[in-house]
């Protein structure tokens, strides 16, 4: 009947921390690049954005890289050289 002197312990609820969900192509059925509504072709990107992803212009999440402008100039020159070789 007596108290033992121990204070009752409070159980704290543990909240699970989840990473924010990324927009994946499988969930939307389209390209993951920002603002693109084309059908996904490879790795969640349409054909054009897949090439930009491989060149390093956009991240896997579809966002632009910090030095996008510099890389985009190189990408345009690369594409121009490719078109010149196909015509010749």
HELIX and SHEET records of a PDB file:
HELIX    1   1 UNK A   25  UNK A   28  1                                   4    
HELIX    2   2 UNK A   47  UNK A   55  1                                   9    
HELIX    3   3 UNK A   68  UNK A   87  1                                  20    
END                                                                             
